[in-house]
Amino acid sequence: RICYHNKMLPFDAREIKQQNVRSRLLDGNFPDYMRRLCDFRQMDFEATFDQVLTLLTTEPHKVYTSFYYRKQTKNQWARDDPAFVVVQAGFVAVSALAYAIAFRHPSFWGYLWSVIYCLVVDWLFIGIAVASTCSHLANKYMRQYHSHSVEQEVEWLYSFDVHANAFFCSFLLTYVLQYFLLPFLMGRAIISCILSNTLYALATIWYAYISHLGYRALPFLGNTQVFLWYPVVTISFLWLFSVVLILLGLRINVTRIVMAFHFG
């Protein structure tokens, strides 16, 4: 005889939904994403550059409109097209090579190592770490449960997409703009130190803002402002502290520190 316990049904249903979500994320989306990554013909580069331009407008939140439509049509928040990631990786590789040329690596292997390190460590590994941390925090502490609605989770790929969007904005400051200002930023003058630290502070705040917009776009998350205000307050304090130290004689220059680490 089979006994049914009504009190267990909500728990069982919740477990089934969580298992379905995890199964879909691990067995469905990611392999398809990787397959498209190996076929450039399946990538929409025009849409990618449209998103890039949208991120640079005064309304960057509109870039997440396509994510909402994708959820309605394909039942996933994350991009199913790796074109944005491919383009971004190309930008990082070119910028790494440009920096290696600027600092005159003595050998071909030095140039190659600079490109590989920037791609694998600075971009990929850090991106994986940030996406994993943010998706874990969002799923554990920010999800809001409503009756009569399907339980959802922040997809890891979506968190990586949010990181990629935010990284591109900070990339323009700490890779592109910094490159053209290197002769000035590498100086030991007070103004060089302050400008360098300001550049990195603005890049980090911009990164936090775009990340905040990404998580705010998910209707089942609450208190997403923590992705914005905690970094903004922390970076603002560190920037102000660095200015005080610089005026007291301790010339902290983030550009010189980063360049010495990568090319010193």
KAHUBEL-V295473 format. One line per field, one symbol per residue. phi: phi as a letter, one per 20 degrees, with the letter a starting at -180 (. if undefined). burial: 1 if it has 16 or more other C-alpha atoms within 10 Angstrom, else 0. A space follows every 50 residues. Layout:
phi: ???
burial: ???
This chain:
phi: .edddffefgfffffffffffffffeddfffffffffecffeedffffff fffffeefcffffeffffffffedlbeffddfgfffffffffffffffff ffelffbfffffffffffffefdffffffffffffffffeddfddcfmcf fccffffffffffffffgffgfeedffggfdggefefdfgffffffffff ffffffgffffgfffffefedclffffdfffffffffffffffffffeoe fecfgffffffecf
burial: 00000000000000000000100010001100100110000010100100 11011000011011001101000001111111111101101110111111 00001000011011110110001100110111011101100110000000 01111111111111111111101111011001001100010111111111 11111111111111111101100100110011001100100110010000 11111100000000
